[in-house]
Amino acid sequence: MSYLFSPLTVRGITMQNRAWVSPMCQYSAHEGVATNWHDVHIGSFATGGAGLIVMEATGVVPEGRISTQCLGIWNEKQRDRLIPIVEFAHSMGTKIGIQLAHAGRKGSCLPPWSERPMATLQEGGWECLAPSAISFGGKYPTPRALTISEIDKLIISFGNAAKRAISAGFDLVEIHGAHGYLIHQFLSPISNIRTDEFGGSFENRTRFLREITKSVRANIPDSMPLFLRISASDWLEGGWSIEESILLAKELKDLGVDLVDVSSGGTSSGAPVPVGPGYQVPFSDRIKNEAKILTAAVGLITDALQAEEIVASGKADAVMMAREMLRNPRWPLAAAKLLGAEVAWPLQLLRGQN
Ligand SMILES: Cc1cc2nc3c(=O)[nH]c(=O)nc-3n(C[C@H](O)[C@H](O)[C@H](O)COP(=O)(O)O)c2cc1C
């Protein structure tokens, strides 16, 4: 029996297996609207046997995007173009979620393959907003600190975006609280030096995320899972830590978060991250077993036996994979075969089985 290829039910949704596609920005949207590229990108995973696909970081407001070509879900046109993508995933028996995001001080970029990193206002760029007026460094400008009323509006925007995502047919919502983007900027004392109720103590730095969680939960059905991606550690002295992540997971569980998708880093490009196979799995292990919440592990998981061991040993309930899925979008079909597990192949591909 394979643990990786056993189903997982979270609230009213059952993922057929625990080999999942991690969210990946494609910088291929126009005015936040998905394009043919997204049909093919998501479609390739949908035909590849993954139990769940989480669509890329999707801006809840225009200035919440990472780049001018990132997806958005602040209007109905954007929602409507996501519907056929969701429908195709469902027709292949794959569940599909969407990652709701705000880039904060790391926004207003051009796609990474552009000649210059940042978009000018003429190119559709914007003034970046953050908890505090501290630049990420390098190419990034100094952001403007959000006012309390702007923070309140953003909390509502996350809820509205979640409501739109459900109406597009998504099976679940993931809040993007990782990688040095806006929510993580509030969590980390390195990027948040506010002196009001959104900065300072653990309770204050986590308030923005707690309020977003409540806002999203209030806008999605009880039967729908709510995932949260966090960076479990900044890997920096004086930064956000694994101990705080465990505490946060316990609190958010009570507010309706069902699964923590455990990543790390992103607050500073200079952080000494010990990148290597499965390097973030120990964080997932601790959060799962100390906060008693479902987790997904992510980061340099590329091999079927490695993924199987992570789930079988109880270090995570599922694995999320990004770059390996880009290289081989039908990775789960091959992994299931190697592990002697059953996974449904699309009928059109059956002749490729042997
Ligand atoms: C092209 C690309 C785009 C990404 N975009 C996102 C994103 O939208 N949201 C997110 O949380 N992580 C994003 N990531 C990070 C991945 O989801 C994943 O956490 C990371 O790549 C580590 O997993 P891997 O070793 O399997 O690639 C992206 C990674 C890649 C390679």
PDBQT file of the ligand as one rigid body, heavy atoms in Angstrom, charges set to zero:
ROOT
HETATM    1  C1  LIG A 401       8.061  29.098 -11.624  1.00  0.00    +0.000 C 
HETATM    2  C2  LIG A 401       7.764  29.126 -10.156  1.00  0.00    +0.000 A 
HETATM    3  C3  LIG A 401       6.739  29.931  -9.699  1.00  0.00    +0.000 A 
HETATM    4  C4  LIG A 401       6.401  29.933  -8.330  1.00  0.00    +0.000 A 
HETATM    5  N1  LIG A 401       5.313  30.656  -7.903  1.00  0.00    +0.000 NA
HETATM    6  C5  LIG A 401       4.862  30.490  -6.638  1.00  0.00    +0.000 A 
HETATM    7  C6  LIG A 401       3.609  31.003  -6.244  1.00  0.00    +0.000 A 
HETATM    8  O1  LIG A 401       2.850  31.571  -7.032  1.00  0.00    +0.000 OA
HETATM    9  N2  LIG A 401       3.246  30.850  -4.941  1.00  0.00    +0.000 N 
HETATM   10  C7  LIG A 401       4.032  30.169  -4.050  1.00  0.00    +0.000 A 
HETATM   11  O2  LIG A 401       3.656  30.048  -2.881  1.00  0.00    +0.000 OA
HETATM   12  N3  LIG A 401       5.194  29.635  -4.413  1.00  0.00    +0.000 NA
HETATM   13  C8  LIG A 401       5.611  29.750  -5.685  1.00  0.00    +0.000 A 
HETATM   14  N4  LIG A 401       6.751  29.125  -6.084  1.00  0.00    +0.000 N 
HETATM   15  C9  LIG A 401       7.458  28.248  -5.129  1.00  0.00    +0.000 C 
HETATM   16  C10 LIG A 401       6.995  26.806  -5.302  1.00  0.00    +0.000 C 
HETATM   17  O3  LIG A 401       5.605  26.667  -5.103  1.00  0.00    +0.000 OA
HETATM   18  C11 LIG A 401       7.764  25.875  -4.350  1.00  0.00    +0.000 C 
HETATM   19  O4  LIG A 401       7.431  26.210  -3.032  1.00  0.00    +0.000 OA
HETATM   20  C12 LIG A 401       9.271  25.956  -4.541  1.00  0.00    +0.000 C 
HETATM   21  O5  LIG A 401       9.617  26.001  -5.913  1.00  0.00    +0.000 OA
HETATM   22  C13 LIG A 401       9.976  24.757  -3.886  1.00  0.00    +0.000 C 
HETATM   23  O6  LIG A 401       9.473  23.554  -4.408  1.00  0.00    +0.000 OA
HETATM   24  P1  LIG A 401      10.260  22.701  -5.553  1.00  0.00    +0.000 P 
HETATM   25  O7  LIG A 401      11.621  22.402  -5.002  1.00  0.00    +0.000 OA
HETATM   26  O8  LIG A 401       9.399  21.480  -5.739  1.00  0.00    +0.000 OA
HETATM   27  O9  LIG A 401      10.331  23.545  -6.786  1.00  0.00    +0.000 OA
HETATM   28  C14 LIG A 401       7.137  29.133  -7.431  1.00  0.00    +0.000 A 
HETATM   29  C15 LIG A 401       8.191  28.352  -7.912  1.00  0.00    +0.000 A 
HETATM   30  C16 LIG A 401       8.494  28.320  -9.248  1.00  0.00    +0.000 A 
HETATM   31  C17 LIG A 401       9.597  27.425  -9.723  1.00  0.00    +0.000 C 
ENDROOT
TORSDOF 0
